[in-house]
């Protein structure tokens, strides 16, 4: 192999290696994987085009074939840059950029029929420029400028400044190579500066994509694990309290202990499967769960009652969103009252639904929810799951010796 072709070895290694890496990467989304593989194929074809054009210019005189090969190179370069826009923003059509790419292609395709527009190859195999010979460079620079803008905006929006350096550097080396191709002639090596830069930039964009999707995958996994941890904290709480209630009643009122045991068995039979999941469930299921819990507690504490005014049940909520609130109201609020009342309501509002749990208990300092102790761990767990799983809000109002009111707002996804 002649020394002028040596540059092909690292370039081909990068292209082939990148194609394999993209194909087997489990983190990249399917549509992005297709775009990346298309870019790899286009870059490979551009490399072949560069080598062919160089060979036809230096070693084999075939003017018309060289013209066809050159036309392809000028047409495919903006197309490769255009594909990078779909990496950043797959959902858009990028119509204006397609128009620019199309105009660029028409201008260079004209070289097959006339020598007065873009470029021409003379009969003795010399390259000549027309008035629009730098269209490819100019279009590429415009597209790259817009790509740089979108890149910086994307990274600022996602607050990932370190990752933005990958994309900014990628754009800069393409811009620099485009300028170099306009100034220097490629007489030493068989590929242009732009082709070498595009290969490196494609690798950099793949690295950025991989980092981005690995981070998103890890965030989703951490969120799921956090929900599982929160669920594990809540489930034993109710189970243990119920068993302790049965134990106490066995000594003081065996008949009541039998009733509680029956209700507890019903609870387990109907809801054990639901308690192990982290998916949203119909609010009616959660209300059923809560009613069984409140019945069990009411048997033990006859000074309290739980009222339900729940006409709206056509929406979804996380498992154990209402029951911990009622439990908290009973255990820390109304249990000390002679006539303790907890009221559960569901209301439809303009942009969703509200679940309201209020009591006439002793109230508390709402800032205590943020403390590290376990007194209000149920409330913290409900708030986090409502926010993370539903995009909802958790509002609490409490006044000492008056009572507490908790409002869960659940957005209606159909209203978005």
N, C-alpha and C positions, 0 to 999 in steps of 0.2 A: 504494500500500500504506500502510495506517495505521501510525503510529509504533509501536504496540504489537506489530506483527508483524515489525518490523525484525530482532529477535533471531533469527528463523528463518533468515536468510541465512547467518550464520556456522555455525549448527548444522547446516544441510543440507549446507554445503560440507564440514564435518568428517565427517559420516556417509557421504556419497557418496564422498569421497576415501578414507576408511578402507576402505570396501567394495572399491574398485578396488585399493588397496594390498595388502589381504589376498588378493585373488584372484590377483594376479600374483606374490606373494612366493614365491620358490623355496625359501626356507629353512624355512618353517613346515611342520611335519608335517601330513599330510592330515587327521587327526582334529581337530587343533587348528584347522586352517583352517575346517573345517565348523562348529566351535563359535563361532569368531570371526564368521563370516558370519551364523550364527543370531543372535548378539548384535546385530550391526549391523541386521538386519531387525527384531528386537524393539525396539531403540532407535528406529529409524525409525517403527515403529508407535506407540510411546509418544509420540513428538513429534507425530505426527498426532493422536493422542488428546488431548494437551494443547491443541492448537490448536482442535480440535473442541469440547472441553468449554468452553474459554474463550469461543468464539463463541456456543455455546448458552446460556452464562450471561449474556453481556453484550449480545448483539445479536439472537439468535433464540430465542424462548421456545418450547421443545419439551420439557417436563419429562420425559416417559418416555424419549425418545431421549437426553436428557442423562443420565438414570439409567443407561442401558445403556453409554454412553460412559464414564461415571465408574467403573462396575463393572470395565470392561476395564482402565482405568488402575490401579486398586487391585490387580487380579489379576496384571498383567504385571510390576509393579515388583519383587516378590520373585523372580519367575521369572528376570529379567535377572541379579539378584545371584547366583542359584543357578547360572547358566551360568558365572560366573567361577570357581566351585569346580572345574568341569571343565577350566578352563585350568590351574589349579594341580595338580589330581590327577585326570586323566582316567580312570584305571583303577577308581575307586570308584563305587559306585552312589549314595551320598549319600541313603540312604533317609529318614533323619530330616528332612533339609532338604526333601525332596519332600513329606513329610507336613505340615510346617509351611506350605509353599507351598499345598498342597491345602486345609488348614484355613482359611487366609487367603482363598482363592478362594470357599469355601463361605459364609463369613461375609458377604462382599460380594455374592455372588450372591443372598443372601437379600433384598437391597434391592429386587429385582424383584418381591417378593411381600409384604413387610412393611416397615414403617417403624420397627420396634421393636428392631432389632439393630445395624446398622452406620450407615447414613445414609439420607436420603430427600430427594426434591425435591418441594416442595409444588406445588399447582396453579398458584400464581402465580410459580413458577420460583425459589423460594428454597431454599437448601441448608440442611438440618438434620442434626444428628449424633445417632446412637444411642449406647448404652452401649459398643459395641465399635468405635466409629468410628476409633480410633487403632490398630487391629490391624495394618494395613499398616506403619505407622511402627515399631511395636514389633517385629514379625517381622523387618523390614528391619534394625533395629539389632542384634537378636540374631544374625542371619545375618552381618552385617558384622563384628561382634565376632569371630565364629569365623573369618571370612575373614581378618581382620587377624592372628589368631593363626597360622593356617596360612601366611600370607605371611611373617611374621617367622621362623617355623620353617624354611620352605623356604630362605630366604636365609642363615640361620645355618648350616644343613646344607651348603649349597653354598659357604659362605664368600665370598659375593658381597655385601658390605655396601653398596657403592655402588648396585648394582642394586636392593637392597631399598628404597631411598628412593623409587624410582618406584612400587612397589606400596603401600608404606605411605602415601605422599601420596595415591594414588588412593583408598584406603579412607577416609582422613581427610576428603577433600572430599565423599565420598558421605555419610558420617556427619554432617558439618556441614550438608549440604544437607537431609538428612532432618529434622534438628532445626529448621532454618529453615522448612521446609514445615509443621511442626507449630505454629510460633509465628506466622508471618506468612501473610497471605492474598495470593495472586498476583493483585493488582488492576491492576498496571502492565503486565506482560508476559504473553504468551499461553502460556508454558511454565513449569513449576514449577522450583524450585531443584534438585530431585532429578533431573529430566530433563536439565538442563544439566550437572549433575555427572556423571551416568551417561555422557553423550556424551564428556566430557573423560576420564573414567576408562577408557572403552573404548579411546580413542586411546592412553592411557598403557599399558594392558595389552598392546596390540598392539606398542608400542615395546619393552616388556619381553620379549615373546615373540620378537620379531625379534632383539634383542640376544642372548638366550639361545641361540637356534638357530644364529645366525651364529657364536657362540663355540664351540658344540659342533662345527659343521662345520669350523671352523678347527683345532680340536684334533685332529679325526679326520684332516684333511689333513696336519697337521704330523706326526702319528704315522706316517702312511703314508710321508711323505717321509723321516722318520728311518729307517724300516725299509729303504727303498730305498737310503739312504746307507750304512747298515750292511752291506747286501748287497753294494753296490759295493766296499766295503772288503775284504770277505771273498773274493769270487770271484777277483779277480786274484791274490790271495795264493797260492792253491793252483795256479792255472794257471802263474804264473811259476816257482814251485818245481819243478813237474813238468818244465817246459821246461829249466830249469837242470840238473835231474837227467839228462834225456836228453842234454843237451849234454856233461855230464861223462862219461857212460857211452860216448858216441861215441868218446872219446879212449882210454878204458881198457878197455872191454868192449863192442864193437859188437853182439855177440849179445844181451847184456842190454839194450842201448839199443833193439834191435828189439822185444824183449818189452815193455819199458816203453811204447814208442810204440803198440803194439797195445792194451795195457790202457788207455792214455790215450785212444785213439780210441774204445774201448768206453765209457769214462766219459763222453766228450762226447756220443756218440750217444744214450746212455740218459738222461742227466741235464741236458743243456743247457737244455731247456725248463723243467725244474723250478727251475733256478738263477735264472731270471728272474722267478719269481713270489714273492709274499709271503704266499700262503695257507698254511694248515696242510696237511701231507701225512702219509700213513701212516708210522709209524715204520719199517716194513719198507723203504720207499723210501730213507729216510735211512741205514738200516743198509747197504743195497746200495751207496749212494754212499760210505760210510765204508770198506767192505771193499775197494772198488776203490782208494781212496786208500792204504789201509794196504798193499795188495799192491804198489803202485808204490814206496812207501817201503821196504818189506821187501826189494825187489830191490836197492835201493841200500845198505841197512844190514842185513846178514845177522846182526847181533848182537841184533836186536830181533825180537819177535813180538807180534802182537795176537790175543788170545783173545776169543771171543764166547760168552756164555751168555745168550741172549735168547729165552726161551720166550714172553714177553709182547710181542705186536706189534699188539694190537687197540686202538690209540689213535693220536691225531694229535699232531704236533709241528711247529714251524717248520722250514723248510728250513735246512740247515747248522746243526743244533743239536748233533749228535754228532761230525761230522767235525772241526770246529775244536778240540774237546776232545782227540780222539786226536792231531791234529796238534800241539797244544801239548805233550801228554805225550811225543811222540816228539822234537820239536825241542828242548824245554827240559828234558826229564827223562831218559828212558831211553837216549837216543843215546850217552851217555857210559858206560853200563853194559856190562859184558862180556856179561851176559845180561839185557837189558832186556825187561820184560814190561808190556804194557798190556792191561787186561781191561775189556771192555764188557759190562754186565749190564742186564737189564730185569726189574723185580720189580713184581708187583701188590700194592698196599697197600690199607688199608680205604677210603680216600677218593680213590684214583686209582692212579697208576703212578709208579715211580721208575726213572730211568736213571742207572746208576752207571758212571763211568769212573775207574779207579784204575791207578796205575803204581808201580813201584819205583825211580823216578828220584831225582834229587838234592833235590827239594823246593824250596820258595821261600817268601818272605815274602808271605802272602796280601794284605797291605795294598798291595802293589805293583800290584795290579790297578787301583787307582784312580788311578794316576799317568798323566800325559799322554803318556808314550812309547808306542810301538807294540808293545812286547814281549808284552803280554797283551790286545791289542785284540780278538782273537778271543773270549776269555773274557768281556770286557765286553759284546760284541755278543750273545753267546748269552744271558747273564743278562738283558739288557734285553728281548730278544725273547721269552724264556720268560715274563717277568713281564707284558709288555704284551699279547702275543698269546694266551697260555694262562691268565694269572692264576696261574702256577706260581711256584716258588721255585728258587733256585740256591744251593747250599751247597758250600763248598769247605773241605777240611781238608788241610793240608800240613805236613810236618815235614822239616827239612833232613836229607839223607843217608838218609832213610827212604822217602819217596814222597809222592804226592798222591792225594787222593780227591775227586772232584766228584760231587755228587748233584743231579740235576734232578728235582723233584717236579712231576708233571703232574696237576692235578685231573681227576677223571672227571666230565664234565658231566651224565652220566646219574644220578649220585649226588646232584645238587643238588635 
